[in-house]
Amino acid sequence: MAHINIDDSEPLEKAIKRFKRMVEKEGIVREYKKREYYEKPSTILNRKNKALRRKLMKKTRRGRFEY
């Protein structure tokens, strides 16, 4: 869980910016969007396999043209 300590002399805008950066770094928004709707386990598996195939195709295409 992200939390920050604010000094009395620190501007509120700077603290908000620091908080947003921390939330982004911890991946809280990404996790929320991922869990927003239920996804069947088979759909999750298909998505992961598709990403793996895409990654392998990209790797083989890149390796084919290197001299």
N, C-alpha and C positions, 0 to 999 in steps of 0.2 A: 504494500500500500504506500502510495506516494504522499509525503507530507513535507512541508518546509517550515522553517522558523523565520519569522519576519522581525527585523529590528525596527525600532521606532523611526530611525533616520532613513530607512530604505523606502523608496517610492513604491507604491502599490503596483504600478505597471511593470516594474522590474521584477517584483516578486511573482506576479502572474506569469510573466514570460519564463521565469525560472521553473515554476511549477509545470507549465505546459511542456517544457523541454524534458523534465523529469518523467512526466507521464508518457511522453513519446518514447523515451529511452527504455522504460520498463515494459512497453508494449501493451498498456492497459486498453487503449482504444482499439487496437487490432484484435485483442482477445475478446472485447465486448462485441465487436462486429462479427467475429467468428461464431460466437455463442448466441447471437441474437435470435436465430431460428434453429430449430432442430434439424439435424442432418443425419440421415440414416448411415449406419456404419459402412454399408456397401458403397454409398456415394463418396464417403471419405476415402475409402480404399481406391476407388476409381480415380478420384482427383489426384491422389498421391502417385498412383501408377502413371497417369497421364503426364504429370510434372516430371517424373523420372525419365520417361521416354523422351520428352522434349529436351531434357538436359543431356541425355546420351546422344541424341541426334545432333544437337548443337556441338557437342564435343567431337563427334566423328567428322562433321562438316569442317570444323576448324582444323583438325589434324590432317585432313586430306590435302589441303592446299599449302601446307607449310613445306618449304624447301630448304 
